[in-house]
Amino acid sequence: MKTVIVQHEVKNFIEWKKIFDADQSNLQKEGVQLKDLYNSATNANDVTMIFEIPDEPGLFDKVMSDPQRQAAMKIGGVVSKPTISILNKV
């Protein structure tokens, strides 16, 4: 398993979260498990997600580049390019 940390800014956290929550079952089917969700203490629209994914090369890129997911991110109001860190547990 790998840990993935994704951070980006959204227009409106409450509206974004509705779209995000609706996609969780799809992510789980693809092997991506949400572990934690945070927003900044100083900017509620600055969102950080922590996922666990199988140790399969390219899986997260494949999941994130799905056209339906990209469209959902736009509808959800993602306004910044995501910062993504893929980590190995040591």
C-alpha positions in Angstrom: 0.0 0.0 0.0 1.0 3.6 -0.6 -0.2 6.8 0.9 -1.2 9.7 -1.3 -1.6 13.2 -0.1 -3.5 15.6 -2.4 -4.0 19.3 -1.7 -5.9 21.9 -3.7 -8.1 24.9 -3.3 -11.9 24.9 -4.1 -14.4 27.7 -4.6 -16.7 26.6 -1.9 -15.9 23.7 0.5 -19.5 22.8 1.2 -20.4 22.5 -2.4 -17.2 20.7 -3.3 -17.7 18.2 -0.5 -21.1 17.1 -1.9 -19.4 16.2 -5.2 -16.4 14.6 -3.5 -18.6 12.5 -1.2 -20.6 11.3 -4.2 -17.4 9.9 -5.8 -16.2 7.9 -2.8 -17.8 4.6 -3.8 -16.3 4.9 -7.3 -12.8 5.5 -5.8 -13.3 2.5 -3.5 -14.1 0.3 -6.5 -10.8 1.4 -8.0 -8.9 0.5 -4.9 -8.5 4.1 -3.5 -9.5 4.5 0.1 -10.0 7.9 1.7 -8.2 7.9 5.1 -8.6 11.6 6.2 -9.9 14.9 4.9 -8.7 18.2 6.2 -9.2 21.9 5.4 -6.8 24.6 6.4 -7.3 26.3 9.7 -7.0 29.7 7.9 -8.8 28.9 4.7 -11.7 26.5 4.7 -11.5 26.2 0.9 -7.9 24.8 1.0 -8.4 21.1 1.1 -6.1 18.2 1.9 -7.0 14.6 1.4 -5.1 11.5 2.5 -5.7 8.2 0.6 -4.3 4.7 0.7 -3.9 3.0 -2.7 -2.6 -0.4 -3.8 1.1 -0.5 -4.7 0.3 -0.6 -8.5 2.4 1.7 -10.7 0.4 4.5 -12.3 -2.9 3.6 -10.5 -3.4 7.0 -8.9 -2.6 8.9 -12.2 -5.1 6.7 -14.0 -7.8 7.3 -11.4 -7.3 11.0 -11.3 -7.2 11.4 -15.1 -10.6 9.7 -15.6 -12.7 12.1 -17.7 -15.7 11.7 -15.4 -13.6 12.5 -12.4 -12.0 15.5 -14.1 -15.5 16.8 -15.0 -16.7 16.3 -11.4 -13.7 18.2 -10.1 -14.6 21.1 -12.4 -18.3 21.0 -11.3 -17.1 20.8 -7.7 -15.2 24.0 -8.1 -11.6 22.9 -7.9 -9.7 26.1 -8.6 -6.0 25.2 -8.2 -3.8 22.6 -9.7 -3.5 19.7 -7.1 -0.3 19.1 -5.3 0.1 15.3 -5.1 2.6 13.4 -3.0 2.8 9.6 -3.3 4.5 8.1 -0.3 5.9 4.7 0.8 5.6 3.7 4.4 9.0 3.0 6.1 
